[in-house]
Structures are given as structure tokens and as C-alpha cells.
Amino acid sequence: MAAVLDNSFKPLAFALFMLITIATMAISVYFSRRVRTAGHYYVAGGGVKWFVNGIAFAGDYLSAASFLGVAGMIAFSGFDGFMYGIGFLAGWIVALFLIAEPLRVMGKYTFADALVHKFKSKRVRLAAAISTLVVSVFYLIPQMVGAGTIVQPLIGLDYAWGVVIVGGIVILITATAGMVSTTWVQFIKGLLLLVAALGLTIAVLVLSGFGPLEFITHFLENGASNPSTGLFSHSGDVFLAPGIKFTNPLDYASLALALILGTAALPHILIRYYTVPKPSDARKSTVVAIIAIGAFYIMTLFLGLGANYFAGQGEFLINDSNLSAPTLANFAGGEVFFAIISSIAFATILGTVSGLIMAAAGAIAHDLYTEILGKKTNEKSALRVSKLTAVGVGVIAILLGIMAEGMNVAFLVGLAFAIAASANIPALICTLFWKGATEKGIVAGIFTGLVLSIVLIAISPTMMADPFFSLNNPGIVSIPAGFAVTIGVSLLDKKKQEVALATS
Amino acid sequence: MNHRILLPTNGSLPALVATKEAVRLAKEKGATLVILRVVEQDPAMYLEQVSEDVGLRGGTGVDGVIFAQALAGEAGVRTEIIEREGAVTGEIIRAAEESQVNMIVMGSSNPRGLAGLYLGSVAEAVTKRAKVSVYIVKPTEEDIELALKLAKTPLPTPEENALRSIIHSRKFKVGLGLFGIYGVLYTTFTVLGTFGRDVMATRIAGLNVGLIMGMTVILLAIIMAVSFNYYAVKVEKEGL
């Protein structure tokens, strides 16, 4: 009889979960002993090797959004879910060819550093710090949702408890150790996640008895099921072409734009560029990340389709799209495999959350406290402020995570990408590649992108039954607006300066 | 006839003031500015340098050539750059003859109010030996303040220079080219997904256009990343 995952307490699963979580903590504590200065705390003293950093990128990135969200979206919406994976990877191409090396040359600790280096302005630093903080919080929400979703069947805890546990552990990690530990933690988890996805992909193909391409052909010929009912609801042609999720075609374009520009704008990704010693290392870690993440998204296609296939075969049902991959693991390898996969997913969420909280803590402690308020007392007090920030941001994320229960995590991440791309990409691109950018232009662009994208989300179909704005993802409007304002204000500003010079 | 002005500069304050004047003159006459930097090799010339540094508040830490280039660039004045090693006065005279300039513009190194320390002025020596007119700019306090201000604002930091050298490197341009190719494919993929959904659903070889394009976009990203890195490592090893 087909059934969904039950939420009972499972001793074996619980034991494995504890083991993986405690191992994570142990690594953090071990490396925390080496943290000495504020520089170490933020970015590992610039001494992390590029290969480790590259896999850690993947660990940071693949988190809940991909393993739970994209696989789930593919299981429920077919091609539209695959589109998320393609877009998530595309963002890395922007990072590799346009951002990685130039950014590594310009900055010290944070995204704001690079901008301030050029403009020597507190207002620019303030804008960048606020944007970092807001984007971090929005990106934290899906991570929390992923954590909450996965602890229910894993150890029989309530959704809210899962969120609280993740938040609590991460606050502990970041408040005690810092970036070194998160880099190593992310490295190990990135590796585990890749191995787990490979194992699950092989399991899908072996159990279904199809070759990889044959498996896809089978879907086209026989149609797809609805994994929550097990009934066949879509023809193969409909399921494996755009349109199930993106009923408004422009939503597809909007998401595509947000995803390709979003990656290079994420503060916890940007901050990782400073953990390697040289600009060329920044490039090499990006290449490692692209290989790992690209391979992962191809496997995700099989995880999602696999979940759909076996639900259609009557093996199980899925009541929450985020649980597609874990449910598939439970079917393919029993409770042990399910526990391992879920614990790894949980651990990656831990790592991603700590990376985000680090970025937010960096923005507050380094940019706001030390640089803007001018509290150049000593590194000790800056470190204390960043730890306090970590606690504060963690608590906010826990509350928002509890509120967002039941939403697909990949979708939520898509929104965070749109905000990041709207606020940070115009500033970043114009600072690095356009001599005409001025302080006022950058500040105006950051705030325009930030505010407009959030407002558009607030009046979108996601938040309102009777929306004012018909697209789910605001990217196609707010990203060009960010660029237009940055360039427009810069040009006006420059003209004004020239007039002032001429008359003086 | 093409007018040419020689500007010897060492980045000192009088030299910066002279630079401003030389650029103004060059613009007025539509002349080419020949910027000369002499690196001293002869230890006997050291005393001359000391006398200048003492009298003129020492070096400014400004690269005189870059400063002159930046100023000339802003004014739309053509420039040539000459770098020499040897005795300052002799090299200035030689450069003036070799590059056939019509005029030399340089800062006065006569330290005002410190006559006792005066050991000999390069400008004076050049005036005596040069075959063309020498315009010696005597900076006022105001000029010095202005030159200092100018020197402080437009010069890029080492990081900005590093950024510029990355952006203008061939490696980066190759990356941009690859990005362009990827961009075209990704845009096609996006446009078809938005407006050409029937095309995406068209079946090919047991799959459909959308899936094949999607896989291609992923695989192309990996192939590009690996081959770009291979190329970049090679370029970096050659030290280009």
C-alpha cells in the first residue's frame, strides 16, 4: 500500500542523525582553536586551498535548495524544476568569467569592501551592508524551511523544532568558531552530498531497470504521475516541457534572469572568494564548484523523475515536494539510507546557514560597527559584535523560517536570488567595469533593487490572492531597474560635478 | 609643424607643478608632450638630489610619469614616454636632442628660503647646456597646494591598477568571449522557454528539444570552465 513518510521517532535514524551532527560540531570545535584574529574569523585568514574552497562552494550552494527543492520541483513540475537547476549553474559562469578574479583583487573581507575601495564612502558601505543583511535573511528562510521539513520524518520532531534546532546549532558554531570551520564543514558536506546524489541516481536507474536516456524516453512515452496521489496527471510532452509551474510564460524569463545573475551576488558566496590567497585561486575554486554543481544538477533530474516514477508505480506517496529525494531514498535503501541522506541534507543546511550568518555578521560587525560607526577600538570588540550579530540574525531566521512552512525551498531561493541580483549585481558590475559609476549612483542602485524587488514580491501571487503584480519572481523588472538607476544617477551626478567644477 | 615639449619629471612637487604648466602649454600649441623620467645611477649625483629633496619638502610619493600621463590624457594631449638611466642633467639634454623637442619645461629646484643649502640646480644646469628654450616653472605656495591636491585625487590605488590589468588582460577577454557564447545559448534557452514552448516540447531522438538544450547548457558550462582554467593556468605560467 502506497504511503507517505511517517513522522514517528526512529531510533536508528536518530542515532545516525546525531552522529553526523556531532561530527560536524567536532570539526568546527577543532578548527575554532585556530581562529585568532578578526581576519581569521571572517575569511579563514585567506589561507584555504582552492580545491577545498571549490567543494565548499558546492556545499554552500547545493544545500536545501537543490537537494530538497530542485529534486522536489522536478518530481512535481517536471521540466520547470529542471530549469531551476540550469539557472542555478548558469550563475556560476557569470561568477567565473566576470566576477571572481576582479573581486578578489579589490576586497578584503566583504562585498562592501570592494565597493568602498573605489568610492571611499561610508554611504556606499552602509548600502552594501544593509543589502548583505537583507539578502542573507531572505536566503536563510528556505534553509530553515528545509531543516524543519526534514526533521519531521527523520526524528519525529515538529517542523518548528527542526527550525529551532538548526538555528541553535548554527548560532553555536558561528558564535564560537567562524569561517574556517564553516569552510571545512562545507567541504565535507559538499563531498557527502555529491556521493549521496550519485548513490541515489544509480539506485533509481537500477531499480527502474532503464538506462539514463531510456528513463527519460519512458516519461515522454508514458506520461507522469502526481506524486501526492500516485495518479497519472500529465502527458510526457507536457511534463517535460515548460509550463506546469510557470503558467505565466514571463515568469520563466524572470526566473532565468534572476538565477543567472543571482549567484554572483550572494553575500555568502562572495565572502568565500576572500578565503583563498590569490585571485587565480578564486578562479580555480569556481571551476571546481562548476564541475561539482553541474554534475549534481544532472543527477537531480534523475532524483526528481525517479521520485515521480516510483510514486506512479504505487511504491510511495509524497505529501511535501521538499521531501521527494528523502522519500525516494527511503524506498531505495530503507531507513538507514533515508537517515544518511536526510542527515547529510540537514548537515548541509547547517553549513549554508552558518555561511549566511557569517556574511551577515561580517556586514554588521565589520562594515557597520567598525567602519561606519568608527569604533576602531580593537579586534576583540569587533569579534564580539559579530558574534552578537550571529545570534540576532539566527533568531530572526528561525522566526521567519517557522512562518514559511510548506513552501518549496527552491522557489524561496529563487526569490532570494532575485533580491540579491537586483540589489548587488548593478553595483558590482558598474564598480568593477564602468569608470563612470559614482557614489550616489551605486547607493541609489542598491536601494532601488533591494526595495523594488521586495515590494514586488509582497504584491505578487505568492503573497496575495488578488495580486497587483502578476509575476512570482520580480527579477525581470527589478534587475533592469537597478541597472537603470545606477547608471542614470551616476550620469546625472557626474554632470552636476562637472558644472560645479566649471563654476568654481 | 609638429611642436614637441619635453617634460622631465621625478614626481617631486616642482615637477608636478611644471607638469600642469607643460600640459597647459602643450594643449595651447597642439604640441606632443614628451615625458622623461631619469633614474639616477651615478652616486655622485646623490648630493644634487638631496639638496632638492630638502628644499622642496621631499618626494611626494607620486609617480611623475603616471601623473603626467593622466593629466595629459584628460586634456587630450598626445604623449610619448622616455625612460633613461644615468646623470640627470646629461640625460635631459640628450633626450631633448634625440627626440627633437622645441622646448623643455621643468620645475625650479631652487629651494626658496634655504639658500644656504643650495648645492646646484638641475634646471640651471639644463638651461646652460640646452640648445632649445627652457621654461623653468617656479612654484608658488598656491601652485604647490594645487599640485598636491591634483596628485592625490586622480591616481589609482595598486588594487585598481591590478583590477585594470586583469580586465585588460587577454585572459579576461578570452573569458568574456566564452561568456558571450554561453550567454547566447542561455538566452536562446530562456526565449524558447518563454515564447517557444512548442519548440521545447518537440521530440528528438527519444528526448525533446528542451531537455537536450538544458543538458547542453549544463555540459557547456562544465566544458567551458575546465578549458578556460586550462588556458588561464598556461597563461599565468608564461607570466603574461
Interface residues (C-beta under 8 A of the other chain):
Chain A: F79 F82 M83 G85 I86 L89 A90 W92 I93 V94 L96 F97 L98 E101 P102 V105 M106 H117 K118 L213 E214 I216 T217 L220 D237 V238 L240 A241 P242 G243 F246 P249 L250 Y252 A253 A256 L257 I260 P279 S280 R283 K284 T286 V287 I290 I291 G294 A295 Y297 I298 L432 F433
Chain B: T157 E159 E160 A162 L163 I166 I167 F172 G175 L176 L178 F179 Y182 Y186 F189 T190 V191 G193 T194 F195 R197 M200 A201 R203 G206 L207 N208 G210 L211 G214 M215 V217 I218 L219 A221 I222 M224 A225 V226 F228 N229 A232 V233 E236
